[in-house]
């Protein structure tokens, strides 16, 4: 007797499950309770009282007897290290095996530059029960240590799988699944880790190649080796596995996987790339994949393990004949039902009928009292026992899967699960035959015909934008939400800096959309993948952040589904953009293409039959699912999955051009949307105003520890104020009232005072023996010397003024330190025009303010002086830069009080006044012509107004 089965170097190829027997558990004297928890683990061993999360269980499996089929000359666990260099593009990748993970069925490391990806493949000792999907599970993880970082979380270790890691899991899974041989039901797990990342060579394409090589070296039976590459397009040059810097300039991001003879999967995004350029990129990628696969085949011959071909168990061939004889005529009628739900129910009833007839005839015997399934219990209790295992295969949306059913211990001629598997295969065969022979699909359409399309916009009054897009029995409710930078999605990646996404699409596929009952929880891998495809398809039509500074979130909820729901999300999202007032560059649409590859089997000429706008049953029974999004000019996103050995470039060319015709038709139908998109911002959408200030003034807005910006937000009621180092300030508000308030405060904080500017109704903040400090704007004070406070002589400042008084002042000097010198006297009329000498001599004089006036800085834009009582600037006052009036001095001898008396209350007006004299005793014949434009507002006592030119935002 050898040790535990997990320590066997040479795996025994067991033919029958009866070779295993279970021992009684020794941890507890109670009878064990078995509970099915997930597809990944068939049986769990726990005590009657629930174990704690951290408690351990023991595998209750007797040491199996070694089968006679075990040979001593098989490959050992301690296989010799092997390595090979494979040319890819303009460099080589290094493939190594036998160094790490020697107890796994297959393990490799693939190195490109200093980026290293490790992949391992393991499979269960005992096969699971037959089902209509291969039990393949993929997990990919980017470890922060690969880039010399640690996780930002509290636990400082990697946690749940991130969305972009889920997408790479799908990239690994989708090309490998078609190569797995039918009838092999051993659970297979692929684990991939990024062990080193240099920031230059992307790990996702390496992970696809590493997983394909690990499968080829393992005992898992598959048809051919699989590899993957990325293709970029810089100028007119196609680059295989481009670096991250090259991808920044690329107009194409294509990831392709396949074998040495065919393409299995493509996925990519582009900026309205033409079909011919895409086909050329696919050819370049296929050539690179072919070179890798040939080298991998040589490596497999050198150090690969023998495949477990004797573990493949297919249904008996006689069963196909029995099912066709019983269900043939009724199956043809059921497939002619046009609506999905009635057709599905009819097929389900027919399946039960076939099973009942075979049971009555003695071919199938159902023994309810038979023993439990002979499967391997879990070693540990699953901590996430409520987590649902989602199989990552591309399957019919809403199709009822054949769940694993325990084989009975009593020998049977046909098992119940085999009957269900065969019935599904026969149904697919009849559906394909109907399409090829009759030229009509289940819903009566021709191969290139599109289902009827209906769309509506604005159905949700409080949403910023909404659209309901319906194509046949597939329907998407798309909702757009606009927000500021705080609504952006943060992504923690290996690059070191958190990435902020200003646009993201979230796709939901509830069970109700296919008329089923199911659990609602975290988004599945399929939902994440479909959402990313629609997101990347819509991204090229969005305006730049400078033109439209909003963060955009799209929610696509599938309310009905019968195929191509991700492409319905593209169409619905485009309409919802327009309804939300997003100035998109153009409209796009998406379509899913299918294929029946072997038409000769059903009486055709052998030419593949391409289907436009496929339904769920055509997706499940067909050979291809090719999603293409864009407009008549080019493609923005594409995704292709193959369910057969692969397709060639000519088939892809036919599918791409047929998809272009379909997109044109869909775009024309979208123009008939009723009611149409509003194409304007919703009144419930936030307002965003962008201001430009001098970079050195940003700190004045933020304040110490952010106190100033917080006080502005609290005072004005805006939602957020976002500042950037380059001087860009974004104000987000729910209403115009609070937006104007915050604009006025920030304008005052960041203004650049100009000599000659006049400030009205300013508060005296403090008094000193030599003068008073006056606040001309929030946080900006200047000194009004005692000699400039009055036209008469003052012994003390306190004799005429006190803290809290409000005065009008004029800026007469800005020294080298930026300190402001103000004058009240310059705005006062002559006390005695007949006797100028009666005025107190003021000592040092101030130069003429008009001579030192500067024109407002360009880009200052509209300046608003806000009235606190009205709380809303009724007009945006813009100071002209090229029209400065220069009235004669004689026309400006009115007293300031007389002029002020003519101003209406609580209004923003524009008027011209003569420049006040800096010194009242200056002779009239020496005065020069001067002018200023004054913006004045007389309002409450606590208001500060800006006169003689607007305060410039520096």
HELIX and SHEET records of a PDB file:
HELIX    1   1 UNK A    5  UNK A    7  5                                   3    
HELIX    2   2 UNK A   17  UNK A   19  5                                   3    
HELIX    3   3 UNK A  144  UNK A  147  5                                   4    
HELIX    4   4 UNK A  163  UNK A  177  1                                  15    
HELIX    5   5 UNK A  204  UNK A  217  1                                  14    
HELIX    6   6 UNK A  244  UNK A  248  1                                   5    
HELIX    7   7 UNK A  275  UNK A  303  1                                  29    
HELIX    8   8 UNK A  309  UNK A  311  5                                   3    
HELIX    9   9 UNK A  317  UNK A  335  1                                  19    
HELIX   10  10 UNK A  340  UNK A  360  1                                  21    
HELIX   11  11 UNK A  416  UNK A  438  1                                  23    
HELIX   12  12 UNK A  485  UNK A  487  5                                   3    
HELIX   13  13 UNK A  511  UNK A  514  5                                   4    
HELIX   14  14 UNK A  525  UNK A  539  1                                  15    
HELIX   15  15 UNK A  565  UNK A  579  1                                  15    
HELIX   16  16 UNK A  600  UNK A  602  5                                   3    
HELIX   17  17 UNK A  616  UNK A  621  1                                   6    
HELIX   18  18 UNK A  649  UNK A  670  1                                  22    
HELIX   19  19 UNK A  695  UNK A  697  5                                   3    
HELIX   20  20 UNK A  698  UNK A  702  1                                   5    
HELIX   21  21 UNK A  704  UNK A  706  5                                   3    
HELIX   22  22 UNK A  707  UNK A  716  1                                  10    
HELIX   23  23 UNK A  736  UNK A  750  1                                  15    
HELIX   24  24 UNK A  786  UNK A  788  5                                   3    
HELIX   25  25 UNK A  797  UNK A  799  5                                   3    
HELIX   26  26 UNK A  825  UNK A  827  5                                   3    
HELIX   27  27 UNK A  836  UNK A  838  5                                   3    
HELIX   28  28 UNK A  849  UNK A  852  5                                   4    
HELIX   29  29 UNK A  889  UNK A  892  5                                   4    
HELIX   30  30 UNK A  896  UNK A  901  1                                   6    
HELIX   31  31 UNK A  924  UNK A  926  5                                   3    
SHEET    1   A 2 UNK A  33  UNK A  34  0                                        
SHEET    2   A 2 UNK A  45  UNK A  46 -1                                        
SHEET    1   B 6 UNK A  82  UNK A  88  0                                        
SHEET    2   B 6 UNK A  91  UNK A  97 -1                                        
SHEET    3   B 6 UNK A 106  UNK A 112 -1                                        
SHEET    4   B 6 UNK A 115  UNK A 123 -1                                        
SHEET    5   B 6 UNK A 188  UNK A 196 -1                                        
SHEET    6   B 6 UNK A 136  UNK A 142  1                                        
SHEET    1   C 8 UNK A 237  UNK A 240  0                                        
SHEET    2   C 8 UNK A 227  UNK A 234 -1                                        
SHEET    3   C 8 UNK A 252  UNK A 258 -1                                        
SHEET    4   C 8 UNK A 263  UNK A 273 -1                                        
SHEET    5   C 8 UNK A 635  UNK A 642 -1                                        
SHEET    6   C 8 UNK A 624  UNK A 630 -1                                        
SHEET    7   C 8 UNK A 589  UNK A 596 -1                                        
SHEET    8   C 8 UNK A 609  UNK A 612 -1                                        
SHEET    1   D 5 UNK A 453  UNK A 457  0                                        
SHEET    2   D 5 UNK A 465  UNK A 471 -1                                        
SHEET    3   D 5 UNK A 474  UNK A 483 -1                                        
SHEET    4   D 5 UNK A 551  UNK A 560 -1                                        
SHEET    5   D 5 UNK A 503  UNK A 508  1                                        
SHEET    1   E 2 UNK A 489  UNK A 491  0                                        
SHEET    2   E 2 UNK A 499  UNK A 501 -1                                        
SHEET    1   F 3 UNK A 687  UNK A 692  0                                        
SHEET    2   F 3 UNK A 728  UNK A 733 -1                                        
SHEET    3   F 3 UNK A 720  UNK A 723 -1                                        
SHEET    1   G 2 UNK A 751  UNK A 752  0                                        
SHEET    2   G 2 UNK A 952  UNK A 953 -1                                        
SHEET    1   H 6 UNK A 945  UNK A 947  0                                        
SHEET    2   H 6 UNK A 758  UNK A 768 -1                                        
SHEET    3   H 6 UNK A 771  UNK A 777 -1                                        
SHEET    4   H 6 UNK A 780  UNK A 785 -1                                        
SHEET    5   H 6 UNK A 820  UNK A 823  1                                        
SHEET    6   H 6 UNK A 806  UNK A 814 -1                                        
SHEET    1   I 2 UNK A 909  UNK A 914  0                                        
SHEET    2   I 2 UNK A 931  UNK A 936 -1                                        
END                                                                             
